[in-house]
Amino acid sequence: MIELKTAIAVLVGIGAILILASSSAVAQNTFDEADFKIKDFGIKDGTPWLTVEGKAGGSKPGNASQIYAYAFVTDNGIFAVVSHGVEDSAEVKNDTEWHAHGVTLDEKNCVSKLNDDGDAEVNDMIKVANTNATKVDKVMTAVLGINNADASVCVEKVIDSAP
């Protein structure tokens, strides 16, 4: 009888751990659309910026094949402040931290060129410094996906944009 009680206690304990782990995973994978709804944007002292209705940088992807992005279309190219699970930037130690890239997209809205241009600043607003831009034509927020078959990175969904 003691063995059966011990086995049941172990199963109950494992169940509790699994429930806590899944609750924790769900909390980490939250996506708040307000974090990507654009309120305002502009450029100040050569630094493009935007504000959102929610918390700037408040949502981060929990899926390694997704990228969350705040993008700035400027007179000096496209710059994106991004968070994702793949290491590709020298700007931060862990690329889930928000960091910047200079980006070129092809006709299918897939990334055709990527560099480490720009420096991300995420606090009350999203900023990308060191771009040499003098004008922001458009800003967008988007989810990009990494295709595991060919490693292409393409825009899956534009959440919001402002001219």
TARALIN-V564001 format. One record per backbone hydrogen bond with DSSP energy under -1.0 kcal/mol. CO is the residue of the C=O (numbers start at 0). NH is the residue of the N-H. Records with the same first field share a line. If there is no record, write none. Layout:
BEGIN
CO = NH, NH
END
This chain:
BEGIN
0 = 4
1 = 5
2 = 6
3 = 7
4 = 8
5 = 9
6 = 10
7 = 11
8 = 12
9 = 13
10 = 14
11 = 15
12 = 16
13 = 17
14 = 18
15 = 19
16 = 20
17 = 21
18 = 22
19 = 23
20 = 24
21 = 25
22 = 26
23 = 27
24 = 28
31 = 34
32 = 35
33 = 53
36 = 52
39 = 50
41 = 48
43 = 46
46 = 43
47 = 127
48 = 41
49 = 125
50 = 38, 39
54 = 57
62 = 65
64 = 145
66 = 143
67 = 82
68 = 141
69 = 80
70 = 139
71 = 78
72 = 136, 137
73 = 76
76 = 73
77 = 102
78 = 71
79 = 100
80 = 69
81 = 98
82 = 67
93 = 96
94 = 83
98 = 81
100 = 79
101 = 114
103 = 111, 112
105 = 108
108 = 154
109 = 105
112 = 103
114 = 101
118 = 128
120 = 126
124 = 122
125 = 49
126 = 120
128 = 118
134 = 74
137 = 72
138 = 161
139 = 70
140 = 158, 159
141 = 68
142 = 155, 156
143 = 66
144 = 153
146 = 150
151 = 146
152 = 110
153 = 144
156 = 142
159 = 140
161 = 138
END
